Amino acid sequence: MGTKVLIADDERGPRDSLQDLVGQNQNVQVSGVAVEADNSPECVVARELRRILDGCPICQAGFRDHTYCVLATMVMNEKPDCVARLAQFLQYIRDCRWRDVLGFRQWNASADTMVAFAFRCDKGRMGIVTVFSPADSQSPDEPQHFTILSVEEGKKLLAVVEPGKWMHLRPTLHSPH
């Protein structure tokens, strides 16, 4: 069960508050939404969540020595049942119904796709990130939501994902233009 918390935007910043929260309580599960529309406090936090997703939201470091796997993929289209399937997909993630989440395996290279990734921090905690991946390869992927799982939920997820599915995250090297 998750607990709703407000991440303080104090002089230390939301990222430090988030790390303190998950570091002090192994049973806490924290979620955030990466959506913004204006400069309201909620949107300021959303912008910070996007920045957080540039590195591990658990340990604040880069993703060196972290592992990840693709949990699920869902094609986004104009069909009437797409919205209902997306709602079901997101609800399964919120409810930690990992076997049901793993059942979403749709892929079409020419369609927009919602992808759920699990990641394992080298500090022992696990998280989920959902990303909107547009079909247009020139458009960037957009993080939509993240959840830092409680230790107990992380163990449950680890139990249903085959060990061979986990891959090491490697930092990308940017070449000068």
Buried (B, 14 or more C-beta within 10 A) or exposed (E): EBEEEEBBEEEEEBBBBBBEBBBEEEEBBBBBBBBBEEEEEEEEBBBBBBEBBEBBBBBEEEBEBBBBBBBBBBBBBEEEEEEEBBEBBBEBBBEBEBEBBBEBEBEEEEBBBBBBBBBBBBBEBBBBBBBBBBEEEEEEEBBBBBBBBBBEBBEBBBEEBEEEEBEEBEEEEEEEE
